[in-house]
């Protein structure tokens, strides 16, 4: 009976934050952990989508994609700007996922290369993806890069209390999102600096 009770207590300690042994002044709750896991899943999915993109561009369709695809198998797209990759002035886009008004409406496309002249639209708008990390590589002093740095710092701050609980033995590392694992060393050094 005692062994069974001990096992139940151990399971509780490794699955949810236990208030009794929290190291932080304001211990994180299960809601905090769920919010962190949701954010981590979004970042992971976003990173996976971006890894499939060879170029992200904005410009104007010269052909109506739905009509042109039936006739030629592609739609011409004139580029106004490139934020990732290098393309010629006019590309052949083999996608009809977006409704367009020819010559007037600027379309934003995230593209995967098929061959030398044809690209397919992944169908994710640039607004849906955070290009901050890429912006920092191109222009480290840009506002977009500054915003990305702030967001990274906030994510690190969200991770820290949970990493502390892992080191105190109150929480199992597998419960904490993998994106937080890179902050393990820094998180444990912080309380040690405060105590010194």
HELIX and SHEET records of a PDB file:
HELIX    1   1 UNK A    2  UNK A   15  1                                  14    
HELIX    2   2 UNK A   19  UNK A   21  5                                   3    
HELIX    3   3 UNK A   30  UNK A   51  1                                  22    
HELIX    4   4 UNK A   65  UNK A   71  1                                   7    
HELIX    5   5 UNK A  126  UNK A  128  5                                   3    
HELIX    6   6 UNK A  132  UNK A  138  1                                   7    
HELIX    7   7 UNK A  143  UNK A  167  1                                  25    
HELIX    8   8 UNK A  173  UNK A  175  5                                   3    
HELIX    9   9 UNK A  178  UNK A  183  5                                   6    
HELIX   10  10 UNK A  184  UNK A  195  1                                  12    
SHEET    1   A 6 UNK A  55  UNK A  61  0                                        
SHEET    2   A 6 UNK A  75  UNK A  84 -1                                        
SHEET    3   A 6 UNK A  90  UNK A  93 -1                                        
SHEET    4   A 6 UNK A 118  UNK A 121  1                                        
SHEET    5   A 6 UNK A 107  UNK A 113 -1                                        
SHEET    6   A 6 UNK A  55  UNK A  61 -1                                        
END                                                                             
